[in-house]
Amino acid sequence: MNTRALLGCGVVAGPVFVASFLLRGAFLADYDPLRHPVSSLALGPAGWVQSATFIGCGLLVVAFAVALRGLWGRLLIGVWGLSLVGAGVFVTDPVGGYPPGTPPLSDYTTSGLLHDLFAIPTLLALPPACLLLARRFGPAWTVYSLVTAVAFPALWILAGLGFEQNPSLVEVAGLFQRAAIITAWAWITALAVVLRRGAPAGIRDQPLPPPGARAR
């Protein structure tokens, strides 16, 4: 597969993932997008759709990572993608009273524990990736990458506190999580778009443009 095709995987992965959980969350009975995690969509009717979305989009990110120049960039983005795959393979435990009849917090099952463990690298891999690539495409990209590196984990932590039933955050935990997810995917999509514009077809390991260079 050529470089442009691999970078194209990074372009489409984020929009597909975000569109999937927004559409399913908006129309699924008894599911509150403001309160419940995206992962909980795997527990309801047709939950396999969310699991497949995790796995499929995670594999697309791994393919995108292959096209990146530099070991650490590939490693960090690749780990992010593999974490999504693991989170799709292992289904989360009920949180926040969804599905109906479950408690606000459930005891960990093996699957739920592994799901959460696979989610941890997404939090640990993306901010360093943003910092690593922050100076690749000029000042605006630098600022955007730095903001993403701070905003993503901050929003994720607020969501986690809400899912732990913090009284001041529990009703908006899902909103914070969605903001975190969209923030992360937006950065990955933007990175893929910029790189793809400058990547000739069929050439692997193209060097990234120098700082301040304009993508053609």
N, CA, C and O of each residue as an XYZ file, in Angstrom:
864
protein
N       0.851     -1.186      0.000
C       0.000      0.000      0.000
C       0.890      1.241      0.000
O       1.858      1.303      0.759
N       0.573      2.242     -0.852
C       1.437      3.405     -0.950
C       1.174      4.392      0.174
O       0.216      4.261      0.936
N       2.050      5.378      0.254
C       2.004      6.319      1.366
C       0.695      7.098      1.409
O       0.104      7.261      2.476
N       0.239      7.580      0.252
C      -1.000      8.369      0.236
C      -2.188      7.561      0.726
O      -3.062      8.091      1.412
N      -2.225      6.283      0.380
C      -3.319      5.429      0.842
C      -3.261      5.237      2.351
O      -4.287      5.271      3.030
N      -2.048      5.033      2.873
C      -1.893      4.876      4.319
C      -2.273      6.156      5.060
O      -2.945      6.110      6.091
N      -1.841      7.289      4.530
C      -2.227      8.559      5.143
C      -3.732      8.787      5.035
O      -4.340      9.388      5.920
N      -4.325      8.305      3.950
C      -5.778      8.417      3.807
C      -6.527      7.677      4.896
O      -7.630      8.068      5.277
N      -5.923      6.598      5.403
C      -6.545      5.893      6.533
C      -6.675      6.824      7.731
O      -7.674      6.789      8.450
N      -5.656      7.658      7.941
C      -5.719      8.624      9.037
C      -6.735      9.715      8.804
O      -7.288     10.264      9.756
N      -6.988     10.038      7.546
C      -7.976     11.071      7.220
C      -9.388     10.607      7.551
O     -10.182     11.380      8.087
N      -9.711      9.349      7.238
C     -11.094      8.892      7.369
C     -11.422      8.326      8.742
O     -12.591      8.299      9.127
N     -10.421      7.874      9.490
C     -10.689      7.172     10.751
C     -11.468      8.037     11.729
O     -12.476      7.589     12.277
N     -11.024      9.257     11.957
C     -11.673     10.130     12.932
C     -13.113     10.462     12.589
O     -13.996     10.279     13.427
N     -13.381     10.950     11.365
C     -14.771     11.239     11.011
C     -15.694     10.033     11.138
O     -16.839     10.169     11.570
N     -15.199      8.851     10.763
C     -16.031      7.644     10.891
C     -16.330      7.352     12.356
O     -17.472      7.062     12.713
N     -15.311      7.427     13.203
C     -15.502      7.124     14.620
C     -16.478      8.110     15.258
O     -17.415      7.705     15.946
N     -16.257      9.398     15.028
C     -17.109     10.421     15.646
C     -18.538     10.339     15.129
O     -19.485     10.425     15.911
N     -18.705     10.174     13.814
C     -20.054     10.071     13.255
C     -20.791      8.867     13.826
O     -21.993      8.933     14.082
N     -20.070      7.768     14.023
C     -20.697      6.548     14.539
C     -21.268      6.763     15.931
O     -22.436      6.457     16.171
N     -20.460      7.288     16.861
C     -20.978      7.408     18.224
C     -21.984      8.552     18.357
O     -22.878      8.485     19.201
N     -21.856      9.593     17.548
C     -22.841     10.674     17.618
C     -24.210     10.207     17.137
O     -25.231     10.505     17.758
N     -24.223      9.478     16.037
C     -25.497      9.012     15.483
C     -26.144      7.966     16.381
O     -27.340      8.047     16.662
N     -25.371      6.990     16.832
C     -25.946      5.943     17.671
C     -26.389      6.509     19.017
O     -27.447      6.135     19.524
N     -25.607      7.392     19.593
C     -25.959      7.967     20.886
C     -27.186      8.849     20.832
O     -27.914      8.972     21.816
N     -27.418      9.467     19.682
C     -28.546     10.387     19.562
C     -29.880      9.656     19.455
O     -30.916     10.205     19.830
N     -29.866      8.436     18.953
C     -31.119      7.746     18.669
C     -31.336      6.474     19.492
O     -32.328      5.773     19.294
N     -30.433      6.175     20.397
C     -30.567      4.957     21.194
C     -31.396      5.231     22.442
O     -31.066      6.118     23.228
N     -32.453      4.481     22.620
C     -33.342      4.678     23.762
C     -32.605      4.407     25.068
O     -31.787      3.493     25.162
N     -32.913      5.218     26.069
C     -32.388      5.088     27.436
C     -30.908      5.455     27.549
O     -30.323      5.341     28.626
N     -30.311      5.888     26.464
C     -28.901      6.283     26.492
C     -28.814      7.804     26.464
O     -29.409      8.447     25.600
N     -28.073      8.378     27.408
C     -27.932      9.828     27.505
C     -26.502     10.214     27.119
O     -25.581      9.957     27.894
N     -26.286     10.821     25.950
C     -24.925     11.184     25.533
C     -24.241     12.162     26.477
O     -23.013     12.188     26.549
N     -25.009     12.961     27.198
C     -24.398     13.898     28.135
C     -23.854     13.195     29.373
O     -22.960     13.714     30.041
N     -24.380     12.036     29.675
C     -24.059     11.353     30.927
C     -23.228     10.087     30.739
O     -22.355      9.787     31.554
N     -23.498      9.347     29.670
C     -22.934      8.001     29.528
C     -21.715      7.979     28.610
O     -21.621      8.788     27.687
N     -20.784      7.061     28.855
C     -19.577      6.958     28.027
C     -19.885      6.452     26.622
O     -20.876      5.758     26.395
N     -19.021      6.813     25.697
C     -19.119      6.275     24.348
C     -19.005      4.756     24.375
O     -19.700      4.065     23.630
N     -18.134      4.238     25.227
C     -17.928      2.791     25.300
C     -19.202      2.042     25.678
O     -19.362      0.873     25.328
N     -20.106      2.708     26.389
C     -21.342      2.040     26.801
C     -22.252      1.723     25.630
O     -23.177      0.923     25.766
N     -22.004      2.336     24.481
C     -22.792      2.005     23.289
C     -22.592      0.550     22.880
O     -23.424     -0.017     22.172
N     -21.498     -0.052     23.319
C     -21.252     -1.465     23.023
C     -22.115     -2.391     23.867
O     -22.165     -3.593     23.607
N     -22.798     -1.847     24.881
C     -23.605     -2.673     25.782
C     -25.063     -2.752     25.352
O     -25.762     -3.705     25.695
N     -25.519     -1.769     24.613
C     -26.932     -1.711     24.267
C     -27.265     -2.532     23.033
O     -26.464     -3.351     22.583
N     -28.451     -2.304     22.494
C     -28.846     -2.992     21.261
C     -27.836     -2.738     20.144
O     -27.355     -1.618     19.967
N     -27.531     -3.770     19.413
C     -26.544     -3.694     18.331
C     -25.215     -3.134     18.818
O     -24.554     -2.367     18.118
N     -24.833     -3.529     20.027
C     -23.582     -3.044     20.592
C     -22.357     -3.413     19.784
O     -21.308     -2.784     19.922
N     -22.477     -4.427     18.943
C     -21.346     -4.839     18.108
C     -20.897     -3.713     17.174
O     -19.743     -3.675     16.745
N     -21.828     -2.787     16.861
C     -21.469     -1.685     15.968
C     -20.375     -0.829     16.598
O     -19.408     -0.460     15.932
N     -20.532     -0.512     17.889
C     -19.523      0.296     18.564
C     -18.208     -0.467     18.701
O     -17.130      0.099     18.518
N     -18.305     -1.749     19.024
C     -17.082     -2.550     19.110
C     -16.355     -2.580     17.774
O     -15.134     -2.435     17.718
N     -17.108     -2.766     16.704
C     -16.503     -2.791     15.370
C     -15.907     -1.440     15.011
O     -14.887     -1.370     14.325
N     -16.542     -0.363     15.473
C     -16.020      0.977     15.209
C     -14.679      1.175     15.900
O     -13.736      1.691     15.301
N     -14.597      0.763     17.170
C     -13.321      0.822     17.885
C     -12.232      0.065     17.120
O     -11.148      0.593     16.875
N     -12.539     -1.164     16.753
C     -11.533     -2.020     16.123
C     -11.153     -1.495     14.746
O      -9.971     -1.358     14.428
N     -12.157     -1.203     13.934
C     -11.890     -0.755     12.567
C     -11.130      0.556     12.515
O     -10.156      0.682     11.774
N     -11.569      1.534     13.298
C     -10.894      2.837     13.288
C      -9.513      2.743     13.928
O      -8.590      3.449     13.523
N      -9.370      1.872     14.929
C      -8.052      1.662     15.511
C      -7.080      1.094     14.500
O      -5.925      1.518     14.445
N      -7.532      0.134     13.691
C      -6.668     -0.439     12.663
C      -6.317      0.593     11.594
O      -5.206      0.584     11.063
N      -7.255      1.479     11.277
C      -6.959      2.554     10.334
C      -5.859      3.467     10.870
O      -4.994      3.911     10.115
N      -5.892      3.744     12.170
C      -4.852      4.581     12.772
C      -3.504      3.865     12.740
O      -2.474      4.493     12.495
N      -3.506      2.575     12.981
C      -2.251      1.815     12.911
C      -1.677      1.892     11.499
O      -0.473      2.079     11.324
N      -2.541      1.748     10.490
C      -2.078      1.870      9.107
C      -1.521      3.268      8.848
O      -0.489      3.410      8.191
N      -2.185      4.285      9.352
C      -1.698      5.653      9.229
C      -0.330      5.814      9.874
O       0.547      6.477      9.320
N      -0.148      5.213     11.036
C       1.119      5.327     11.748
C       2.280      4.768     10.935
O       3.399      5.274     11.020
N       2.020      3.736     10.155
C       3.074      3.133      9.332
C       3.656      4.155      8.360
O       4.839      4.088      8.027
N       2.837      5.096      7.904
C       3.283      6.081      6.918
C       4.053      7.238      7.530
O       4.617      8.052      6.800
N       4.089      7.331      8.853
C       4.758      8.451      9.502
C       6.268      8.279      9.462
O       6.780      7.160      9.485
N       6.966      9.395      9.401
C       8.425      9.382      9.420
C       8.899      9.489     10.858
O       8.418     10.329     11.618
N       9.839      8.639     11.228
C      10.398      8.699     12.571
C       9.809      7.639     13.471
O       8.596      7.431     13.488
N      10.670      6.964     14.222
C      10.246      5.850     15.070
C       9.255      6.280     16.125
O       8.247      5.604     16.329
N       9.515      7.403     16.814
C       8.655      7.784     17.930
C       7.271      8.228     17.461
O       6.274      7.949     18.128
N       7.200      8.902     16.345
C       5.893      9.265     15.813
C       5.072      8.038     15.468
O       3.893      7.947     15.808
N       5.712      7.094     14.789
C       5.024      5.850     14.453
C       4.585      5.107     15.709
O       3.464      4.607     15.794
N       5.489      5.045     16.675
C       5.197      4.280     17.885
C       4.028      4.882     18.654
O       3.106      4.165     19.044
N       4.058      6.194     18.874
C       3.018      6.833     19.687
C       1.655      6.766     19.007
O       0.661      6.422     19.648
N       1.598      7.089     17.730
C       0.324      7.023     17.015
C      -0.127      5.573     16.865
O      -1.319      5.279     16.957
N       0.822      4.669     16.635
C       0.466      3.257     16.532
C      -0.101      2.706     17.825
O      -1.067      1.944     17.807
N       0.494      3.089     18.953
C      -0.028      2.663     20.257
C      -1.434      3.200     20.460
O      -2.298      2.498     20.986
N      -1.669      4.431     20.051
C      -3.018      5.011     20.175
C      -4.034      4.164     19.400
O      -5.124      3.878     19.895
N      -3.662      3.773     18.190
C      -4.566      2.947     17.395
C      -4.782      1.572     17.991
O      -5.911      1.082     18.030
N      -3.703      0.939     18.461
C      -3.842     -0.383     19.060
C      -4.679     -0.341     20.336
O      -5.378     -1.304     20.652
N      -4.611      0.762     21.063
C      -5.432      0.902     22.264
C      -6.910      0.886     21.909
O      -7.723      0.310     22.632
N      -7.253      1.516     20.799
C      -8.646      1.491     20.353
C      -9.079      0.082     19.979
O     -10.201     -0.333     20.270
N      -8.185     -0.639     19.339
C      -8.504     -2.028     18.979
C      -8.792     -2.848     20.239
O      -9.779     -3.580     20.302
N      -7.916     -2.717     21.242
C      -8.133     -3.449     22.487
C      -9.414     -3.051     23.184
O     -10.116     -3.897     23.738
N      -9.728     -1.747     23.160
C     -10.965     -1.281     23.784
C     -12.194     -1.806     23.061
O     -13.268     -1.917     23.651
N     -12.036     -2.131     21.777
C     -13.155     -2.711     21.040
C     -13.309     -4.200     21.271
O     -14.422     -4.727     21.283
N     -12.199     -4.865     21.451
C     -12.245     -6.320     21.687
C     -12.874     -6.616     23.041
O     -13.648     -7.565     23.170
N     -12.547     -5.806     24.059
C     -13.046     -6.036     25.413
C     -14.100     -4.980     25.744
O     -13.826     -3.780     25.727
N     -15.295     -5.447     26.041
C     -16.440     -4.559     26.259
C     -16.408     -3.999     27.672
O     -16.068     -4.707     28.620
N     -16.759     -2.743     27.808
C     -16.766     -2.063     29.094
C     -17.854     -2.600     30.017
O     -18.780     -3.278     29.572
N     -17.733     -2.291     31.301
C     -18.788     -2.597     32.266
C     -19.808     -1.459     32.289
O     -19.487     -0.341     31.887
N     -21.035     -1.727     32.754
C     -22.037     -0.657     32.842
C     -21.581      0.496     33.726
O     -20.934      0.292     34.753
N     -21.929      1.712     33.309
C     -21.588      2.927     34.044
C     -22.775      3.875     33.987
O     -23.431      4.001     32.953
N     -23.043      4.535     35.094
C     -24.056      5.589     35.099
C     -25.483      5.114     34.925
O     -26.349      5.880     34.504
N     -25.733      3.851     35.247
C     -27.099      3.348     35.130
C     -27.505      2.925     33.737
O     -28.694      2.752     33.468
N     -26.550      2.754     32.850
C     -26.846      2.239     31.507
C     -26.031      0.966     31.283
O     -24.836      0.920     31.576
N     -26.698     -0.070     30.757
C     -28.097     -0.208     30.374
C     -29.058     -0.092     31.567
O     -28.643     -0.264     32.713
N     -30.328      0.196     31.304
C     -31.298      0.365     32.386
C     -31.305     -0.826     33.330
O     -31.240     -1.979     32.903
N     -31.386     -0.524     34.632
C     -31.407     -1.557     35.644
C     -30.051     -1.859     36.239
O     -29.958     -2.627     37.197
N     -28.992     -1.273     35.693
C     -27.656     -1.469     36.254
C     -27.342     -0.329     37.223
O     -27.910      0.756     37.096
N     -26.448     -0.556     38.188
C     -26.119      0.487     39.176
C     -25.253      1.580     38.560
O     -24.702      1.390     37.476
N     -25.124      2.729     39.241
C     -24.248      3.801     38.741
C     -22.813      3.344     38.525
O     -22.162      3.765     37.569
N     -22.317      2.483     39.410
C     -20.988      1.890     39.248
C     -21.095      0.384     39.446
O     -21.734     -0.083     40.389
N     -20.477     -0.358     38.564
C     -20.517     -1.814     38.650
C     -19.146     -2.346     39.063
O     -18.121     -1.705     38.832
N     -19.148     -3.519     39.672
C     -17.888     -4.190     39.963
C     -17.208     -4.569     38.650
O     -17.868     -4.887     37.661
N     -15.886     -4.529     38.661
C     -15.135     -4.867     37.450
C     -15.325     -6.334     37.073
O     -15.239     -7.227     37.916
N     -15.584     -6.559     35.794
C     -15.429     -7.878     35.201
C     -14.066     -7.905     34.510
O     -13.418     -6.869     34.361
N     -13.640     -9.087     34.093
C     -12.372     -9.178     33.381
C     -12.393     -8.345     32.111
O     -11.429     -7.644     31.803
N     -13.496     -8.423     31.376
C     -13.613     -7.661     30.140
C     -13.582     -6.159     30.414
O     -12.897     -5.412     29.717
N     -14.323     -5.720     31.427
C     -14.358     -4.299     31.750
C     -13.004     -3.778     32.206
O     -12.615     -2.662     31.861
N     -12.292     -4.581     32.978
C     -10.966     -4.172     33.443
C     -10.001     -4.045     32.264
O      -9.249     -3.074     32.180
N     -10.019     -5.015     31.362
C      -9.134     -4.960     30.207
C      -9.498     -3.795     29.287
O      -8.619     -3.161     28.704
N     -10.793     -3.518     29.160
C     -11.214     -2.363     28.367
C     -10.593     -1.080     28.912
O     -10.040     -0.282     28.155
N     -10.685     -0.887     30.219
C     -10.136      0.323     30.826
C      -8.612      0.357     30.740
O      -8.026      1.423     30.550
N      -7.969     -0.795     30.877
C      -6.510     -0.834     30.768
C      -6.051     -0.469     29.361
O      -5.041      0.214     29.192
N      -6.790     -0.923     28.353
C      -6.440     -0.565     26.983
C      -6.707      0.911     26.704
O      -6.086      1.495     25.815
N      -7.625      1.518     27.455
C      -7.907      2.941     27.244
C      -6.789      3.830     27.778
O      -6.623      4.956     27.310
N      -6.024      3.345     28.744
C      -4.978      4.169     29.360
C      -3.930      4.641     28.351
O      -3.563      5.816     28.384
N      -3.432      3.783     27.457
C      -2.441      4.275     26.494
C      -2.947      5.376     25.580
O      -2.145      6.167     25.082
N      -4.253      5.454     25.342
C      -4.752      6.563     24.531
C      -4.475      7.888     25.225
O      -4.176      8.891     24.576
N      -4.576      7.883     26.549
C      -4.308      9.100     27.320
C      -2.821      9.396     27.387
O      -2.424     10.561     27.412
N      -1.992      8.356     27.416
C      -0.555      8.539     27.586
C       0.186      8.755     26.263
O       1.270      9.339     26.257
N      -0.374      8.299     25.156
C       0.348      8.355     23.882
C       0.098      9.632     23.097
O       1.012     10.153     22.458
N      -1.135     10.146     23.136
C      -1.438     11.276     22.252
C      -0.732     12.574     22.651
O      -0.151     13.219     21.778
N      -0.749     12.994     23.925
C      -0.053     14.247     24.250
C       1.421     14.258     23.850
O       1.877     15.250     23.282
N       2.193     13.188     24.125
C       3.580     13.197     23.645
C       3.686     13.275     22.124
O       4.601     13.905     21.594
N       2.741     12.628     21.419
C       2.755     12.709     19.958
C       2.525     14.143     19.494
O       3.169     14.612     18.556
N       1.602     14.832     20.159
C       1.354     16.243     19.824
C       2.605     17.080     20.044
O       2.948     17.927     19.219
N       3.282     16.842     21.154
C       4.489     17.609     21.463
C       5.617     17.270     20.489
O       6.367     18.150     20.068
N       5.731     15.993     20.136
C       6.789     15.560     19.230
C       6.650     16.214     17.862
O       7.644     16.601     17.247
N       5.424     16.334     17.392
C       5.179     16.844     16.042
C       4.744     18.306     16.023
O       4.311     18.814     14.989
N       4.858     18.978     17.157
C       4.309     20.329     17.292
C       4.984     21.342     16.380
O       4.346     22.320     15.990
N       6.241     21.148     16.028
C       6.981     22.158     15.280
C       7.144     21.808     13.811
O       7.981     22.393     13.125
N       6.362     20.870     13.327
C       6.552     20.398     11.960
C       6.051     21.370     10.897
O       6.643     21.458      9.821
N       4.982     22.095     11.173
C       4.293     22.823     10.102
C       4.064     24.290     10.409
O       3.097     24.868      9.912
N       4.906     24.906     11.198
C       4.795     26.325     11.423
C       4.116     26.687     12.731
O       3.657     25.808     13.462
N       4.049     28.003     13.035
C       3.555     28.469     14.335
C       2.114     28.070     14.648
O       1.808     27.679     15.775
N       1.241     28.168     13.668
C      -0.165     27.838     13.932
C      -0.312     26.375     14.347
O      -1.055     26.050     15.273
N       0.407     25.504     13.647
C       0.357     24.074     14.003
C       0.952     23.841     15.388
O       0.460     23.007     16.149
N       2.003     24.574     15.710
C       2.621     24.434     17.028
C       1.621     24.760     18.130
O       1.478     24.006     19.093
N       0.932     25.884     17.983
C      -0.059     26.286     18.987
C      -1.181     25.259     19.067
O      -1.596     24.866     20.158
N      -1.666     24.831     17.917
C      -2.759     23.844     17.888
C      -2.346     22.543     18.571
O      -3.122     21.965     19.332
N      -1.137     22.088     18.302
C      -0.667     20.843     18.897
C      -0.501     20.974     20.411
O      -0.841     20.058     21.160
N       0.024     22.115     20.852
C       0.196     22.323     22.285
C      -1.150     22.392     22.998
O      -1.309     21.833     24.083
N      -2.111     23.072     22.395
C      -3.452     23.144     22.994
C      -4.065     21.747     23.077
O      -4.669     21.391     24.088
N      -3.908     20.958     22.018
C      -4.434     19.590     22.019
C      -3.769     18.749     23.092
O      -4.439     17.978     23.778
N      -2.458     18.888     23.245
C      -1.719     18.109     24.237
C      -2.190     18.385     25.653
O      -2.100     17.514     26.518
N      -2.695     19.594     25.900
C      -3.194     19.953     27.233
C      -4.690     19.655     27.361
O      -5.137     19.118     28.374
N      -5.455     20.006     26.330
C      -6.916     19.905     26.414
C      -7.392     18.457     26.463
O      -8.308     18.129     27.217
N      -6.775     17.592     25.664
C      -7.249     16.207     25.610
C      -7.182     15.516     26.971
O      -8.205     15.001     27.422
N      -6.031     15.477     27.650
C      -6.020     14.801     28.954
C      -6.858     15.517     30.004
O      -7.434     14.864     30.874
N      -6.939     16.854     29.943
C      -7.752     17.585     30.917
C      -9.220     17.202     30.785
O      -9.889     16.930     31.782
N      -9.713     17.182     29.560
C     -11.108     16.801     29.334
C     -11.351     15.342     29.703
O     -12.401     14.999     30.247
N     -10.382     14.493     29.407
C     -10.522     13.060     29.721
C     -10.589     12.827     31.227
O     -11.368     11.999     31.699
N      -9.778     13.555     31.970
C      -9.790     13.420     33.430
C     -11.120     13.889     34.008
O     -11.672     13.243     34.899
N     -11.635     15.004     33.509
C     -12.945     15.483     33.972
C     -14.032     14.452     33.678
O     -14.909     14.212     34.508
N     -13.969     13.848     32.499
C     -14.945     12.806     32.167
C     -14.817     11.627     33.119
O     -15.821     11.096     33.593
N     -13.586     11.217     33.398
C     -13.375     10.090     34.302
C     -13.917     10.350     35.687
O     -14.497      9.459     36.307
N     -13.734     11.564     36.179
C     -14.289     11.914     37.488
C     -15.812     11.834     37.462
O     -16.434     11.381     38.423
N     -16.398     12.269     36.374
C     -17.851     12.174     36.258
C     -18.342     10.747     36.220
O     -19.356     10.420     36.838
N     -17.634      9.888     35.498
C     -18.026      8.480     35.434
C     -17.847      7.779     36.779
O     -18.477      6.755     37.044
N     -16.979      8.340     37.625
C     -16.841      7.828     38.989
C     -17.910      8.400     39.921
O     -17.860      8.219     41.138
N     -18.874      9.090     39.321
C     -20.055      9.615     40.021
C     -19.733     10.824     40.899
O     -20.370     11.023     41.933
N     -18.765     11.621     40.501
C     -18.552     12.899     41.164
C     -19.815     13.744     41.006
O     -20.255     13.969     39.878
N     -20.413     14.218     42.103
C     -21.720     14.874     42.021
C     -21.760     16.071     41.077
O     -22.785     16.313     40.440
N     -20.678     16.817     40.975
C     -20.686     18.017     40.144
C     -20.410     17.724     38.670
O     -20.564     18.606     37.825
N     -20.005     16.496     38.357
C     -19.631     16.175     36.979
C     -20.423     15.024     36.386
O     -20.385     14.814     35.174
N     -21.133     14.282     37.206
C     -21.760     13.053     36.744
C     -22.751     13.294     35.609
O     -22.873     12.464     34.708
N     -23.454     14.413     35.643
C     -24.477     14.659     34.625
C     -23.901     15.125     33.292
O     -24.609     15.146     32.286
N     -22.625     15.498     33.276
C     -22.009     15.984     32.040
C     -20.741     15.210     31.698
O     -19.942     15.657     30.874
N     -20.555     14.057     32.324
C     -19.347     13.269     32.075
C     -19.252     12.855     30.611
O     -18.171     12.901     30.024
N     -20.351     12.460     30.030
C     -20.356     12.070     28.625
C     -20.005     13.218     27.705
O     -19.345     13.021     26.684
N     -20.440     14.418     28.056
C     -20.106     15.597     27.260
C     -18.605     15.859     27.283
O     -18.007     16.129     26.242
N     -17.987     15.782     28.473
C     -16.552     15.990     28.570
C     -15.789     14.913     27.798
O     -14.785     15.197     27.145
N     -16.276     13.680     27.881
C     -15.585     12.614     27.152
C     -15.662     12.837     25.647
O     -14.674     12.653     24.935
N     -16.823     13.229     25.171
C     -16.971     13.487     23.738
C     -16.098     14.643     23.281
O     -15.536     14.613     22.186
N     -15.987     15.664     24.124
C     -15.099     16.779     23.790
C     -13.655     16.301     23.701
O     -12.913     16.723     22.814
N     -13.256     15.420     24.620
C     -11.893     14.879     24.593
C     -11.663     14.044     23.345
O     -10.637     14.186     22.679
N     -12.608     13.178     23.026
C     -12.468     12.293     21.869
C     -12.390     13.105     20.578
O     -11.540     12.843     19.727
N     -13.267     14.082     20.435
C     -13.270     14.904     19.221
C     -11.979     15.715     19.125
O     -11.433     15.882     18.035
N     -11.490     16.219     20.260
C     -10.226     16.949     20.269
C      -9.079     16.086     19.755
O      -8.269     16.535     18.944
N      -9.016     14.847     20.232
C      -7.950     13.938     19.805
C      -8.072     13.574     18.333
O      -7.096     13.642     17.586
N      -9.263     13.193     17.925
C      -9.447     12.780     16.538
C      -9.228     13.940     15.579
O      -8.714     13.741     14.478
N      -9.607     15.139     15.974
C      -9.413     16.300     15.098
C      -7.937     16.514     14.811
O      -7.558     16.818     13.679
N      -7.101     16.355     15.834
C      -5.661     16.542     15.643
C      -5.087     15.462     14.731
O      -4.297     15.764     13.836
N      -5.470     14.227     14.946
C      -4.974     13.138     14.104
C      -5.430     13.330     12.660
O      -4.649     13.126     11.731
N      -6.686     13.719     12.467
C      -7.203     13.946     11.120
C      -6.458     15.090     10.445
O      -6.079     14.987      9.279
N      -6.248     16.184     11.179
C      -5.522     17.324     10.614
C      -4.103     16.937     10.226
O      -3.611     17.342      9.173
N      -3.443     16.151     11.075
C      -2.091     15.692     10.767
C      -2.087     14.867      9.487
O      -1.226     15.055      8.628
N      -3.036     13.965      9.358
C      -3.105     13.114      8.176
C      -3.388     13.936      6.921
O      -2.808     13.675      5.866
N      -4.265     14.917      7.025
C      -4.602     15.758      5.870
C      -3.379     16.537      5.398
O      -3.090     16.570      4.202
N      -2.661     17.162      6.329
C      -1.485     17.953      5.964
C      -0.415     17.069      5.334
O       0.180     17.444      4.323
N      -0.167     15.914      5.912
C       0.850     15.021      5.371
C       0.451     14.475      4.007
O       1.288     14.354      3.112
N      -0.822     14.146      3.850
C      -1.264     13.560      2.592
C      -1.152     14.548      1.437
O      -0.870     14.153      0.306
N      -1.370     15.818      1.715
C      -1.250     16.824      0.666
C       0.156     16.897      0.093
O       0.347     17.278     -1.062
N       1.143     16.527      0.912
C       2.522     16.613      0.451
C       3.165     15.277      0.177
O       4.382     15.210      0.001
N       2.374     14.191      0.135
C       2.958     12.847     -0.017
C       2.727     12.318     -1.423
O       1.579     12.048     -1.778
N       3.771     12.155     -2.248
C       3.610     11.535     -3.560
C       3.189     10.078     -3.413
O       3.598      9.398     -2.471
N       2.393      9.615     -4.324
C       1.919      8.226     -4.270
C       3.074      7.266     -4.488
O       3.952      7.493     -5.321
N       3.050      6.181     -3.715
C       3.998      5.102     -3.936
C       5.353      5.292     -3.304
O       6.234      4.453     -3.492
N       5.557      6.373     -2.556
C       6.854      6.616     -1.948
C       6.715      6.515     -0.447
O       5.916      7.231      0.157
N       7.478      5.643      0.154
C       7.424      5.433      1.580
C       8.419      6.339      2.287
O       9.440      6.727      1.719
N       8.105      6.671      3.543
C       9.007      7.429      4.402
C       9.383      8.785      3.824
O      10.539      9.201      3.899
N       8.414      9.465      3.253
C       8.671     10.823      2.808
C       8.999     11.700      4.005
O       8.323     11.606      5.029
N      10.026     12.559      3.908
C      10.329     13.446      5.027
C       9.216     14.447      5.240
O       8.616     14.928      4.279
N       8.937     14.763      6.487
C       7.948     15.773      6.795
C       8.466     17.133      6.365
O       9.677     17.353      6.379
N       7.577     18.066      5.977
C       8.020     19.400      5.598
C       8.734     20.064      6.756
O       8.390     19.820      7.912
N       9.729     20.903      6.468
C      10.421     21.614      7.540
C       9.490     22.621      8.205
O       8.468     22.985      7.623
N       9.821     23.079      9.410
C       8.982     24.066     10.100
C       8.732     25.274      9.214
O       9.657     25.841      8.631
N       7.469     25.656      9.125
C       7.097     26.830      8.356
C       6.817     26.547      6.897
O       6.363     27.435      6.175
N       7.081     25.307      6.436
C       6.839     24.996      5.044
C       5.362     24.873      4.777
O       4.595     24.458      5.646
N       4.959     25.236      3.570
C       3.554     25.140      3.189
C       3.329     23.839      2.452
O       4.048     23.501      1.512
N       2.298     23.103      2.903
C       1.962     21.853      2.200
C       1.409     22.183      0.822
O       0.605     23.105      0.685
N       1.827     21.443     -0.202
C       1.343     21.689     -1.566
C       0.314     20.646     -1.951
O      -0.214     20.681     -3.062
